[in-house]
Amino acid sequence: MAVKDKSAGSLVVVGTPIGNLEDMSPRAVRMLREADVIAAEDTRRARKLLTHFAIAGPKVVSMFEGNEAARVAKLCEAMAAGARVAVISDAGMPGISDPGERLVRAAIDGGMAVEVIPGPVAAMVALVGSGIATQPMVFLGFLPRQRGERMEILGQRRTDPATLILYEAPDRVAATVADLAEVLGSERPAAVCRELTKIHEEYLRDTLDGLRETLSVRPPRGECVIVVAGAEPGAHDNIDLEAELRSLLDAGLGPRDAAARLVARTGKPRRQLYQLALSLRTARDPQDPD
């Protein structure tokens, strides 16, 4: 990669608009113009952005989930040779549920200067616009696709007083809201925020149960952020795990199914609950196979 004459390279993390191009800062434009190399999640989308702001000259290379490890090594080599590398994602701040975090870590470990140019973050826009308490808050990003893992993570937040923020693909929003209602409680205030800063921006504010009903008949379109109010102060679970598991085993469930039933209610790891259920069943009937 050809670079300008610099005594030391650096990394510039550039926040870009999440929808409305008027949100691009003059400083972000300047930094992209001054870069030797721009690492972009999608080079086609990056070139549209660069063309809109008349940015020409920097070399544009791809850096996405599939090639991030190899690309980071090459970019660090370029910085070591004196290059100024800028990184952008498709929208928003690189490193927040988008490629970039690994590159920042590698640059820091390599002794490179790292500069962050602030820009819009969908999670923060949604949080403020939701009308739900902004502090404390926990950003969960995208939940796992596997329902068991998803329910375990949500179960761990069942009594958390912090507002929860998560991203979700439009085709999975309804199912995720239903899971949130099941684990956290149907009356929790929440908001589904979609197409933020764009023409069709929309905030659906209701309880989780109300949102579940709405989304069952009107699935959302576009990128979505879900914001859920935290648990009420003093909320806690007093679950006797052994008693609950014995009850489920007595009802005819096997250790695996019994453990799965308690994952969402307790947030305990599925393996831990399974081992406890297995030991309880073995103690009750040593000859009963799993």
Secondary structure, DSSP 8 states (H G I E B T S, - for coil): ------SS-EEEEE-B-SS-GGG--HHHHHHHHH-SEEEES-HHHHHHHHHHTT--SSEEEE--TTTHHHHHHHHHHHHHTT-EEEEE-SSB-TTSSSTTHHHHHHHHHTT-EEEEE----HHHHHHHHHTS--SSEEEEEE--SSHHHHHHHHHHTTT--SEEEEEE-GGGHHHHHHHHHHHH-TT-EEEEEESTTSTT-EEEEEEHHHHHHHHHHS---S-EEEEE----TT------HHHHHHHHHHTT--HHHHHHHHHHHH---HHHHHHHHHHHHHHH-TT---
